[in-house]
Amino acid sequence: MTHHYSQETIARRLAYGRRHRRAFVKAGLRSDGNPRAKRKPCGCLSGWCLKCCRRGNKRAIPSAEVQRMHRLYMTGISLSDVGRRFPQRNGKPRVHGEVQNIFRRRGMYVRPYRQHHARNVAGRFVADPPMKAAEINALIAGLRRVAVPGPLHREWRLWPLKRRAWFIKKVRVHLAKKTGKKFAPAGPHSANVRPFDYTTTEAREIVDRLNKGRNSRNKVANLKPSSQGMIYEGRLYFWAGECYWRQTHPYRGYLLLHREIYKQHRGPIPAGMTVIHLDGNKNNFNPANLGLRSMADCARQNAWHRRRDKFPGLAGRIADKSWTTRVRKQAARARSTTALLVQNFRTGRGRLLPVLREAGQ
């Protein structure tokens, strides 16, 4: 049942509450009847005041250290950076509000907060002007991975997918030249798969369908600016580096695309074997192009490729020696086979003599 009180009743109750609080404060008690904490010399009631805490307190900060913190802050870095460089005694960094409290309680200068966006006469925010090409190129030069830099976040929301695709392509070209980072292979794609990235409309529709009725905490799929992958039978398989296109299943874990296609068309994979692309093209998922190879052979091949990229001279000598050894083994095997045939022919044993007799030799 809802009660509706008149304005006089509400004012009378508020006045009673004020008189009640003043009486308790005058008696030195809290509202629950316990004694109130004594007021500090600086005027605060906190038990760990950063200004008047004594030496030995776990939150006490020496004056010399505060002076060093403030000198570092005046060089232009943020309060958070100062807190990370001067952590607490337990190693935990100080947050920006704590460092700001340390400076203000000691009467030190703290830079005023500046609005990131301008306001008009009415006090409303005014959209920032679009960034110029030189400014965008400067942001791209400072990136180490495919991502949207902070100063571009607000403008990024207003960009169409075509302009976003242009920015992501430019970032990938820059990273490939600067760091040599490798992205998804660029070979021709088979007809049973379709490539996608952050700006592909079909992939976005699939993500929206999977996340329907969910929020950002329990969503099952997400497209990022660095996303690359394949669409197979309405499912998304993301590029995971090296040679894998995989999908995260809630119950089965990681599902690799080439293994799923092989099992779908040829049955289960034998133990100790792995699926490979016969033509070496990681984008060719034609079932006829998928074959089996033992894990031991794959391990040797991967070790060879790693040595080839890291030690090209040593890898060349290893390859020459391996080839020479292989040729010698083949020649020795051929000589031993020939000698065995000749011996069987002379002694009349084995299968060669009856065959020659039937041929009339």
C-alpha positions in Angstrom: 0.0 0.0 0.0 1.4 3.4 -1.0 1.2 6.3 1.5 0.8 9.9 0.3 2.0 12.5 2.8 1.3 16.2 2.6 4.1 18.7 2.2 3.7 19.8 5.9 4.2 16.3 7.1 7.3 15.8 5.0 8.8 19.1 6.2 8.0 18.2 9.8 9.8 14.8 9.5 12.8 16.4 7.8 13.1 18.9 10.6 12.9 16.2 13.2 15.7 14.3 11.4 18.0 17.4 11.4 17.4 18.0 15.1 18.1 14.3 15.8 21.4 14.4 13.9 22.5 17.6 15.6 21.7 16.2 19.1 23.9 13.1 18.4 26.7 15.2 16.9 26.6 17.5 19.9 26.9 14.5 22.3 29.8 13.1 20.3 27.9 10.0 19.1 27.1 8.5 15.8 23.5 7.6 14.7 24.0 4.1 16.0 25.0 5.3 19.4 28.8 4.6 19.1 31.3 7.4 19.8 32.3 9.5 16.8 35.9 9.5 15.5 38.0 12.5 16.6 38.5 15.2 14.0 42.1 15.4 12.7 44.1 18.6 12.7 43.7 18.9 9.0 39.9 18.8 9.4 39.2 15.3 8.1 37.6 12.4 9.8 39.5 9.7 7.9 41.7 7.2 9.8 44.4 7.1 7.2 44.7 10.8 6.1 47.6 11.2 3.7 48.5 14.6 5.2 48.6 14.1 9.0 49.5 10.3 9.2 52.5 9.8 11.3 55.8 8.0 10.4 55.4 4.3 10.5 51.8 4.3 9.2 51.5 2.0 6.2 50.2 4.9 4.1 52.7 7.5 5.3 54.7 9.0 2.5 58.1 10.7 3.1 58.1 14.4 2.1 61.1 13.8 -0.2 59.3 11.2 -2.1 56.3 13.4 -2.5 58.5 16.2 -3.9 60.0 13.7 -6.4 56.5 12.6 -7.4 55.4 16.2 -8.0 58.6 17.1 -10.0 57.9 14.1 -12.2 54.3 15.1 -12.6 55.2 18.7 -13.6 57.2 17.3 -16.6 53.8 16.6 -18.2 53.0 12.9 -17.5 49.7 11.9 -16.1 48.7 11.1 -12.5 48.3 7.4 -13.3 51.9 7.2 -14.7 53.2 8.9 -11.5 51.3 6.3 -9.4 52.8 3.4 -11.4 56.3 4.8 -11.0 55.8 5.3 -7.2 53.8 2.3 -6.1 52.8 1.5 -2.5 54.9 -0.6 -0.2 53.1 -3.8 -1.2 54.0 -3.1 -4.9 50.4 -2.1 -5.8 50.4 1.0 -8.1 48.6 4.1 -6.9 45.5 5.2 -8.8 45.3 8.7 -10.2 42.8 9.9 -7.6 45.1 8.8 -4.8 48.1 10.7 -6.3 45.8 13.8 -6.8 44.8 13.6 -3.1 48.4 13.5 -2.0 49.3 16.6 -4.0 46.2 18.7 -3.1 46.3 18.0 0.7 49.9 19.4 0.7 48.9 22.5 -1.3 50.8 21.4 -4.4 49.7 22.4 -7.9 47.5 20.0 -9.9 46.7 20.6 -13.5 43.0 21.4 -14.1 41.0 19.0 -16.0 40.6 19.9 -19.7 37.6 19.0 -21.7 38.5 16.8 -24.7 35.8 18.3 -26.8 34.8 21.9 -27.3 31.4 23.3 -26.2 29.2 25.8 -27.9 27.4 28.9 -26.4 24.6 26.7 -25.0 27.1 24.4 -23.2 26.6 21.4 -25.5 29.5 19.4 -26.9 30.6 20.2 -30.4 31.9 17.4 -32.6 35.6 17.5 -33.3 36.7 18.3 -36.9 37.6 15.2 -38.9 41.3 14.2 -38.7 43.5 15.0 -41.6 45.5 12.4 -43.6 48.8 13.5 -42.0 47.3 13.0 -38.5 46.0 9.5 -39.4 49.3 8.5 -40.9 51.1 9.6 -37.7 48.7 7.4 -35.7 49.3 4.5 -37.9 53.1 4.9 -37.6 52.8 4.4 -33.8 50.7 1.2 -34.0 52.2 -2.2 -33.2 49.1 -4.3 -34.1 45.9 -3.9 -36.0 43.7 -1.8 -33.8 42.0 1.6 -33.6 44.1 4.2 -31.8 42.5 6.1 -28.9 42.3 9.6 -30.6 40.4 8.0 -33.5 37.7 6.2 -31.4 35.0 8.9 -31.6 35.5 9.5 -35.3 35.7 5.7 -36.0 32.1 5.3 -35.0 31.0 7.7 -37.7 33.1 6.1 -40.5 31.3 3.9 -43.1 32.6 0.3 -43.6 34.4 1.3 -46.8 36.6 3.9 -45.0 37.2 1.4 -42.1 38.4 -1.2 -44.6 40.8 1.4 -46.1 42.2 2.2 -42.7 42.7 -1.5 -41.7 44.4 -2.3 -45.1 46.8 0.7 -44.6 47.6 -0.5 -41.1 48.4 -4.1 -42.3 50.7 -2.7 -45.1 52.5 -0.6 -42.5 53.0 -3.5 -40.1 54.2 -5.8 -42.8 56.9 -3.4 -43.8 57.9 -2.3 -40.3 57.8 -5.5 -38.3 57.5 -8.2 -41.0 54.3 -9.4 -39.4 52.4 -12.1 -41.4 48.7 -12.1 -41.7 46.3 -14.6 -43.4 47.7 -16.3 -46.5 46.9 -14.6 -49.8 46.5 -17.6 -52.0 43.4 -18.4 -54.2 40.4 -19.6 -52.3 38.4 -22.8 -53.1 34.8 -22.6 -54.1 33.4 -24.1 -50.8 34.7 -21.3 -48.5 34.4 -17.5 -48.6 36.9 -15.2 -46.9 35.8 -12.4 -44.5 37.3 -9.6 -42.4 36.0 -6.9 -40.1 34.0 -5.1 -42.8 32.4 -8.2 -44.5 28.6 -7.8 -44.5 27.8 -11.5 -44.4 30.1 -12.1 -41.4 28.5 -9.2 -39.6 25.0 -10.7 -40.2 26.2 -14.1 -38.8 27.6 -12.4 -35.7 24.4 -10.5 -35.2 22.4 -13.8 -35.5 24.6 -15.6 -33.0 24.5 -12.7 -30.5 20.8 -12.1 -30.7 19.3 -11.7 -27.2 22.8 -11.5 -25.6 24.8 -8.6 -24.3 28.5 -7.7 -24.3 29.2 -10.0 -21.4 27.8 -13.3 -22.7 28.1 -12.8 -26.5 29.4 -15.8 -28.4 31.0 -14.1 -31.4 32.8 -10.8 -32.0 34.4 -9.1 -35.0 37.5 -7.0 -34.3 39.5 -4.8 -36.7 42.2 -7.5 -36.8 39.7 -10.3 -37.6 40.3 -12.5 -40.6 38.7 -15.8 -41.4 36.6 -18.1 -43.6 32.9 -18.7 -43.9 32.0 -22.4 -44.3 28.3 -23.6 -44.2 27.2 -20.4 -42.4 29.9 -20.7 -39.7 32.9 -18.4 -39.0 36.4 -19.8 -38.8 39.0 -17.2 -37.7 42.6 -17.1 -38.6 44.7 -18.2 -35.6 48.2 -17.8 -37.0 50.7 -20.2 -38.5 48.3 -22.4 -40.6 45.0 -22.8 -38.7 41.5 -21.5 -39.4 39.5 -22.4 -36.3 36.2 -22.0 -34.6 35.6 -22.0 -30.8 32.9 -24.4 -29.9 31.3 -24.1 -26.4 31.5 -27.9 -25.8 34.1 -29.3 -28.3 36.8 -26.7 -27.9 38.7 -25.5 -31.0 37.4 -26.9 -34.3 40.0 -26.6 -37.2 38.4 -26.1 -40.6 40.6 -28.4 -42.6 40.1 -31.3 -40.2 36.3 -30.7 -40.1 36.1 -30.8 -43.9 38.3 -34.0 -44.1 36.2 -35.8 -41.5 33.0 -34.7 -43.2 34.0 -36.2 -46.6 36.5 -39.0 -45.8 35.7 -40.1 -42.3 37.7 -40.1 -39.0 41.3 -39.2 -38.9 43.6 -42.2 -37.9 45.7 -41.8 -34.7 49.1 -40.3 -35.2 48.1 -38.6 -38.5 47.3 -35.0 -39.3 45.5 -33.3 -42.2 47.6 -31.2 -44.6 47.0 -29.2 -47.8 48.6 -31.2 -50.6 49.3 -28.2 -52.9 50.6 -26.1 -50.0 47.8 -23.5 -50.4 46.3 -22.9 -47.0 43.2 -21.4 -48.6 42.4 -24.4 -50.8 39.8 -26.4 -48.8 38.8 -28.7 -51.7 38.3 -32.2 -50.2 40.5 -33.6 -52.9 43.3 -31.3 -51.8 43.3 -32.5 -48.2 45.5 -35.5 -47.3 47.1 -37.2 -44.4 50.7 -37.1 -43.1 52.2 -38.5 -39.9 52.8 -36.1 -37.1 56.5 -37.1 -37.0 57.0 -36.0 -40.6 55.1 -32.7 -40.0 57.4 -32.1 -36.9 60.5 -32.6 -39.0 59.2 -30.4 -41.8 58.3 -27.6 -39.4 61.7 -27.8 -37.7 63.3 -27.5 -41.1 61.3 -24.4 -42.0 62.1 -22.7 -38.7 65.9 -23.4 -39.2 65.7 -22.2 -42.8 64.2 -18.9 -41.8 66.5 -18.4 -38.8 69.8 -19.9 -40.0 69.8 -19.9 -43.8 73.4 -20.9 -44.2 73.2 -23.8 -41.7 69.9 -24.9 -43.2 71.5 -25.1 -46.6 74.3 -27.3 -45.4 71.9 -29.5 -43.6 69.8 -29.8 -46.7 72.8 -30.7 -48.9 74.0 -33.3 -46.4 70.5 -34.8 -46.1 70.2 -35.0 -49.9 73.6 -36.6 -50.2 72.8 -39.1 -47.5 69.5 -39.9 -49.2 71.1 -40.5 -52.6 73.8 -42.7 -51.0 71.1 -44.8 -49.2 69.2 -45.2 -52.4 72.3 -46.3 -54.4 73.2 -48.8 -51.6 69.7 -50.1 -51.6 69.7 -50.6 -55.3 73.1 -52.4 -55.3 71.9 -54.7 -52.5 68.7 -55.5 -54.4 70.7 -56.2 -57.6 73.1 -58.5 -55.8 70.3 -60.4 -54.2 68.6 -61.0 -57.6 71.9 -62.2 -59.1 72.5 -64.6 -56.2 68.9 -66.0 -56.5 69.4 -66.4 -60.2 72.6 -68.4 -59.8 71.4 -70.6 -57.0 68.0 -71.2 -58.6 66.1 -70.0 -55.6 63.6 -67.2 -55.4 61.0 -66.0 -57.9 63.4 -64.7 -60.6 64.5 -68.1 -62.1 61.0 -69.5 -62.7 60.0 -66.2 -64.4 63.0 -66.3 -66.7 62.4 -70.0 -67.6 58.8 -69.2 -68.5 60.0 -66.4 -70.7 62.3 -68.8 -72.5 65.6 -67.4 -71.2 
